[in-house]
Amino acid sequence: MSKKIATREAYGKALAELANTNENIVVLDADLSKSTKTSEFKAICPKRFFNMGIAEANMMSVAAGLSTCGKIPFVSTFAMFAAGRAFEQIRNAICYPRLNVKVCATHAGITVGEDGASHQTVEDLSLMRAIPNMVVISPSDAVETKAAIEAIAEYNGPCYVRLGRAPVNVINDENNYKFEIGKGVLLNEGTDLTIVATGIMVDVALEAKEILASQGISARVINIHTLKPIDSDILVKAAKETGAIVTAEEHYIMGGLGSAVTEVVCANAPVPVKIIGTDRFGKSGKPAELFKEYGLTPE
């Protein structure tokens, strides 16, 4: 594996590359461009970058307006403020009229660390998944993030992309990785059960697979980078062939990946499903300590 890279870092670099290839892309940020890494776009295209100040709801409405003029707004702030504070504007101004706005929210999940529960968004995927017309993406590493940003730039419609603060292992090969909205990725075959993971938990799931293998248990691992629309085919096939599913997400256990998977499995191929995630608010601490506290380690 190569060095660890935060998905927010990859987002900044992807935006900077798109700056030169798509003149309709504009970037809005809520006074956090150094943290969200949209500053990389600003350095190249300052005239197409707008710092909207600490006014996230207004920022979403402005983005909606820009999209009606043929622009492709990428809107960034921390996930807590995007999915939380600006929920109404995302729902009513962006998703209801199905406008072409990309909400790319950084610092999601408990790996925000010492910022504590107020900033550790563990409900953003469920909030965004519940809004009609919204595409919801949670990339696993830097390679997948770059590919996802390129894909949503071409997609016409509202998108929510969940990005993290903490550096994560690069698990995909950028030379041959292909990203497709709504398509899960089979990372390895297995016969005894299937681990379905999203975001930074994909890397953890791969480590868990190795632990299980040492115990004689064969685990299939699937990366669901798109929670909505979800890849029903890959999930139903896994349920039928392995007979049991474990889901893993750095998110609340209700409304996120686990809920999305059970919705598919219950309707098409009922098997036992165990949902791994948080069942309470976060707390202040180092990411590794919090992963242990909330049962999100490979073990």
C-alpha positions in Angstrom: 0.0 0.0 0.0 1.2 3.5 -0.7 1.1 6.4 1.8 -2.1 7.4 3.5 -4.1 10.3 1.9 -7.2 12.0 3.2 -10.2 11.9 0.8 -10.5 15.7 1.3 -7.0 16.1 -0.1 -7.9 14.1 -3.2 -11.0 16.2 -3.6 -9.0 19.4 -3.7 -6.6 18.0 -6.3 -9.5 16.7 -8.4 -11.2 20.1 -8.4 -7.9 21.7 -9.4 -7.7 19.4 -12.4 -11.3 20.0 -13.4 -10.7 23.8 -13.3 -8.8 23.5 -16.5 -11.0 21.1 -18.3 -14.5 22.4 -17.5 -15.1 26.1 -17.6 -18.6 25.8 -16.2 -17.4 24.5 -12.8 -17.6 27.0 -10.0 -16.7 26.4 -6.4 -18.4 27.8 -3.3 -17.0 27.5 0.2 -18.2 28.6 3.6 -14.9 30.1 4.9 -13.2 26.8 5.3 -11.4 26.5 2.0 -8.0 25.5 3.6 -9.7 22.7 5.5 -12.0 21.5 2.7 -9.1 21.9 0.2 -11.1 23.9 -2.2 -8.3 26.4 -1.9 -6.5 24.4 -4.6 -9.2 25.3 -7.1 -9.1 29.0 -5.9 -5.4 29.1 -6.6 -6.0 28.2 -10.2 -9.4 29.9 -10.9 -9.9 32.7 -8.4 -12.7 34.3 -10.5 -14.7 31.1 -10.3 -14.3 30.6 -6.6 -16.7 32.2 -4.1 -16.1 32.4 -0.3 -19.7 32.7 1.0 -18.7 33.2 4.6 -20.2 31.3 7.5 -23.6 31.3 5.8 -24.1 27.7 4.7 -27.8 27.9 4.0 -27.3 31.0 1.8 -24.4 29.2 0.0 -26.7 26.4 -1.0 -29.3 28.8 -2.4 -26.7 30.7 -4.3 -25.4 27.5 -5.8 -28.9 26.6 -6.8 -29.2 29.9 -8.7 -25.9 29.5 -10.4 -26.9 26.0 -11.6 -29.9 27.5 -13.4 -27.4 29.7 -15.4 -25.5 26.7 -16.8 -22.9 26.6 -14.1 -21.9 23.4 -12.2 -21.5 24.5 -8.6 -19.3 22.4 -6.3 -20.3 23.5 -2.7 -18.1 22.6 0.3 -18.1 22.9 4.0 -17.9 20.5 6.9 -20.5 17.7 6.7 -22.1 18.9 9.9 -22.9 22.3 8.4 -23.8 21.0 4.9 -26.1 18.1 5.8 -27.2 19.6 9.1 -27.4 23.4 9.0 -28.3 23.7 5.3 -30.6 20.7 5.1 -33.7 22.7 4.2 -32.0 24.6 1.4 -30.5 21.3 0.0 -34.0 19.8 0.1 -36.1 22.7 -1.2 -33.7 24.7 -3.4 -31.5 22.0 -4.9 -33.2 18.5 -4.8 -36.9 19.5 -5.2 -36.2 21.2 -8.6 -33.4 18.6 -9.3 -30.7 21.2 -9.9 -27.2 20.4 -10.9 -25.4 21.1 -7.6 -22.6 19.0 -6.1 -22.5 19.1 -2.3 -19.0 17.8 -1.3 -18.9 17.7 2.5 -15.6 17.1 4.4 -14.8 16.2 8.0 -17.6 13.6 8.2 -17.8 10.9 10.8 -16.0 10.4 14.1 -12.5 10.6 12.5 -12.8 14.3 12.8 -11.4 13.4 16.2 -10.7 16.0 18.8 -13.4 18.4 17.4 -15.9 16.2 19.3 -19.5 15.2 19.0 -20.8 18.6 17.8 -18.7 18.3 14.6 -18.7 14.5 14.2 -21.5 14.0 11.7 -22.8 10.5 12.1 -26.2 11.1 10.4 -25.4 12.8 7.1 -25.8 9.8 4.9 -29.2 9.0 6.3 -30.3 12.7 5.9 -29.1 13.0 2.3 -30.3 9.5 1.3 -33.8 10.4 2.5 -34.1 13.3 0.0 -35.7 12.4 -3.4 -33.4 13.1 -6.4 -30.2 13.1 -4.4 -27.3 10.8 -5.3 -25.2 9.8 -2.3 -21.6 8.8 -2.5 -19.0 7.8 0.1 -15.6 7.1 -1.5 -13.2 4.7 0.2 -9.8 6.3 -0.7 -8.0 9.0 -2.7 -8.2 7.2 -6.0 -12.0 6.6 -5.7 -12.6 10.2 -4.6 -10.9 11.6 -7.7 -12.8 9.3 -9.9 -16.1 10.1 -8.1 -15.6 13.9 -8.5 -14.9 13.5 -12.2 -18.0 11.3 -12.5 -20.4 13.7 -10.7 -19.0 16.6 -12.8 -20.5 14.8 -15.8 -23.7 13.8 -14.1 -26.6 16.2 -14.4 -28.4 16.4 -11.0 -27.8 16.9 -7.2 -25.1 14.9 -5.6 -23.8 14.5 -2.0 -20.2 13.3 -1.5 -19.0 12.4 2.0 -15.3 13.2 2.6 -13.0 12.7 5.6 -10.4 14.6 7.5 -8.1 11.7 8.5 -5.6 10.2 6.0 -6.6 6.7 4.8 -4.8 3.9 2.9 -5.0 3.9 -0.9 -6.6 0.6 -1.7 -7.5 1.2 -5.4 -5.1 1.2 -8.3 -5.4 4.5 -10.1 -4.2 3.0 -13.4 -7.1 0.7 -13.8 -9.8 1.8 -11.4 -13.2 2.6 -13.0 -15.9 4.5 -11.0 -19.5 4.2 -12.0 -22.3 5.9 -10.1 -24.6 3.3 -8.5 -22.2 0.3 -9.1 -20.7 -1.6 -6.2 -17.2 -3.0 -6.4 -16.4 -6.6 -5.6 -13.0 -6.5 -3.9 -12.6 -10.2 -3.3 -14.6 -13.4 -3.5 -15.7 -15.3 -0.4 -18.2 -18.1 0.3 -19.1 -18.0 4.1 -20.3 -14.4 4.4 -20.1 -11.0 2.8 -18.7 -7.8 4.3 -20.3 -4.7 2.7 -18.5 -1.5 3.6 -18.5 2.2 2.6 -16.1 5.1 2.9 -13.0 4.5 5.1 -14.5 1.3 6.5 -13.7 -0.4 3.2 -10.0 -0.6 4.2 -11.0 -1.8 7.7 -13.2 -4.5 6.0 -10.3 -5.8 4.0 -8.2 -6.1 7.2 -11.2 -7.9 8.9 -11.3 -10.4 5.9 -7.7 -11.3 6.6 -8.4 -12.0 10.3 -11.4 -14.2 9.3 -9.2 -16.0 6.8 -6.8 -16.9 9.6 -9.7 -18.5 11.4 -10.8 -20.5 8.3 -13.7 -18.2 7.4 -14.0 -17.1 3.8 -15.4 -13.5 3.5 -16.5 -11.7 0.4 -15.8 -8.0 0.5 -17.9 -5.4 -1.4 -17.3 -1.7 -1.6 -20.6 0.3 -1.8 -19.3 3.7 -2.7 -22.8 4.8 -3.9 -25.5 4.5 -1.3 -28.1 5.9 -3.6 -28.8 4.6 -6.1 -27.5 1.4 -4.5 -26.3 -1.6 -6.5 -29.1 -4.1 -5.7 -27.7 -6.8 -8.1 -24.3 -7.2 -6.4 -26.0 -7.3 -3.0 -28.7 -9.9 -3.9 -26.0 -12.1 -5.6 -23.9 -11.9 -2.4 -26.8 -12.7 -0.1 -27.8 -15.7 -2.2 -24.3 -17.0 -2.5 -22.9 -16.4 1.0 -26.0 -16.5 3.1 -25.1 -13.8 5.6 -24.0 -10.1 5.4 -22.1 -7.8 7.7 -22.2 -4.0 6.9 -19.6 -1.5 8.1 -19.9 2.3 8.1 -18.4 5.2 10.1 -22.0 6.4 10.6 -25.1 5.9 12.8 -26.5 2.4 12.5 -29.9 3.8 11.3 -30.5 5.2 7.9 -27.1 4.7 6.4 -25.4 1.8 4.6 -26.8 -0.9 6.9 -30.3 0.4 6.4 -29.8 0.6 2.6 -28.5 -2.9 2.4 -31.2 -4.4 4.5 -33.9 -2.7 2.4 -32.5 -4.5 -0.7 -31.8 -7.9 1.0 -35.2 -8.1 2.9 -37.1 -7.5 -0.4 -35.1 -9.8 -2.6 -33.0 -12.4 -0.7 -33.6 -12.4 3.0 -30.5 -13.4 5.0 -29.2 -12.4 8.4 -27.6 -8.9 8.4 -25.4 -7.5 11.1 -24.9 -3.7 11.0 -21.7 -2.3 12.3 -21.6 1.4 13.0 -22.1 3.9 15.8 -25.1 3.8 18.0 -24.6 7.1 19.8 -23.0 10.5 19.3 -19.3 10.8 19.0 -16.9 12.2 21.6 -13.5 14.0 21.6 -10.5 11.8 21.0 -7.9 10.6 18.5 -9.4 8.8 15.5 -7.7 5.5 16.4 -9.0 5.7 20.0 -12.5 6.5 18.8 -12.5 3.6 16.4 -11.7 1.3 19.3 -14.3 2.9 21.5 -17.0 2.5 18.9 -16.1 -1.0 17.8 -15.0 0.0 14.3 -11.5 -1.7 14.3 -10.9 -4.7 12.0 -11.1 -7.0 15.1 
